[in-house]
Amino acid sequence: MSIAELIYQHSLNLPEHAAKQALAFIQFLEQQPQIEIDEPEPVKKRQAGSAIGQLVILQNDDQYLNDFKDYM
């Protein structure tokens, strides 16, 4: 079954006012410029350890860990 036939079958179940709204929406879509949608780029797989060396710890101080006790 084509998409047009599927839309038609669903439109048969609509009350008159809803069918008119559906028709108005279809006519609205027909007036829109046709835009081609590009395929999204494939998601690059993350590599463990790729951020090594990008974070510099200025102090080696465990007092800041006390702020995170509720989360550990």
Buried (B, 14 or more C-beta within 10 A) or exposed (E): EEEEEEEEEEEEEEEEEEBEEBEEEEEEEEEEEEEEEEEEEEEEEEEEEEEEEEEEEEEEEEEEEEEEEEEE
